[in-house]
Amino acid sequence: MDRDFLIDLFADFGPVTIRPMFSGYGISADGTNFALALRAGLYFRADEATIPQYEAEGSTPFQYQTRAKTVTVNSYWQLPARLFDDTEELGEWARAALAAARRAAVKKRPKARKGAKKVATTKKAAPRKAAAKKTTSKKTKRNR
């Protein structure tokens, strides 16, 4: 898949940013990555709310092979092939993938620890003094 094809494919979804990633492209909207276009196909971000939709279509999660094993990435699922001909429905799936990616981003945000004190960040640290260079004159060396 090339960039122009992907831009046309997401026309009903809205503007997307397409950046080179791995052996293909990462696709994002509003700064949130929600799809991967790789040699093996187009994969959308999925979570517990959207995975049943992919399973019902017979889709599989993204997998890649290492020397030792096959790694399955359950957060990205292959887009059903029939959606390549229906860009309107593909746009709906893309919106669901973007929502799943946003939910995942919220889960990743660090939570404040109970009882932790807030540290004021308005104070600037004092500048460090540069280490003074030791210079010895010829005169000092002779007197030693």
N, C-alpha and C positions, 0 to 999 in steps of 0.2 A: 504494500500500500504506500502510495506517495502522498505528500502534503496536499496537493491539489485535490486528490480524490477524497481525502479526509475532510477538507474544508467543504467540499460539495456535500459530503455525506451528513455533516452536522448543520447544514443550512437551516433546517426546520427547528433545530435546537437553539441556535443563536451563536454568537461569536465565541470561538474557542482559541486557545493558544496551543500551538503544536511545537514541541521541542524534541530534538533528538534525544533518545534514551535507549540504552542497551542496543539491541539490534533493530530498533524501530523508533517509535515516537511515544512521548508522554503527552496526554491531552488533558488540558485543564480549562476551567472557567472561573473567573473571579479569583484567580490565584490558588484554586483547589484542584489537585490532580484527581481525575475521576475515571480515566481510561488509559489503556496501553494498546498501541497498535504495533504488533510484532509480526515476525515472519509467520508464526503459527496462527495468527488471527487477531481479532479485535476483542479485547477484554475490558469489561466494565467493573468498577468497584461494586462490591456486594457486601451485605451484612445479614444478620439473622432475619431482618424484615424483607429482604429482596431475594435471598438465596432460593426459597421455594419456587419463585417465578422462573428462575434459571433451571432448576431441577425439573419442573413441569415441561420445559422445552427440550429436555434431554441434553442440556449444556453441561460442561465440566469446568472445574476450576483450573486456573493456570498452573502448569507444571513445567519444570525444567530438570534436566539431567545433570548430575555431577558425576565425577568418576566413581563415587561410592554408592550413590543412591538417586532416586527420583524425589525431588522436592515439590510438594504441592502447596500452592499459595491460595488459601481459601478466601482471601479478601478480593480476588479478581476472578471473574467468571467469563467464559467465552460467550460472546454475543451470538444468539441464534442466527444462522445464515439467512433465514427468510427476511430479517429486518434490513438487510442491505438493499432490498427492493422497496421498502416502505419507510421512507425517511421521516414521515410524520410519527409513526409508532416508534421508530428508533429514537426520535427526540424525546418521547415519553420515557423510554428506558434510560436515556442519558440523564434526564432530570432525576430519575430515581437513583441512578449511580452517583450523581453529584450530591444528592441528599445523604446517601450512605457514606460518602467520603467526608462530608461535613460532620456527621454523627461520630465517625471514627476520630476526627480531629478534636472534637469536644472531649471524648474519652481519654485522649492522650495528654490533655493539659494537666500540669501538675497541680495537685490539690494542696491547700495550705494545711500544715500539720496543726493539730489541736494543741493549744497552749504555747504555740510558737510566738515569740515576740516579733513585732514588725520592726525592721531596721530602717531608720531614716536614710534616704538616699540623696538628700539635698546637699549634704556636706561634701565638699570636694576634698580629696586626699591631698595632703601636703606634698608639694613637689619634692622629689628626691634630689639630694645634692650629688653632683657628679664627684666621683672619687678624685681626689687631688693627685696629680701625677707627681711622683718623686723625681726630682731632677737633681742631679749632682753635678756640681761644676768641677772643672779640672782641679781647681784650688782645693776643694773639699776632699777630693780623692787623694791628693798628695798628702794632706794632713792626717790621713788615717793611719 
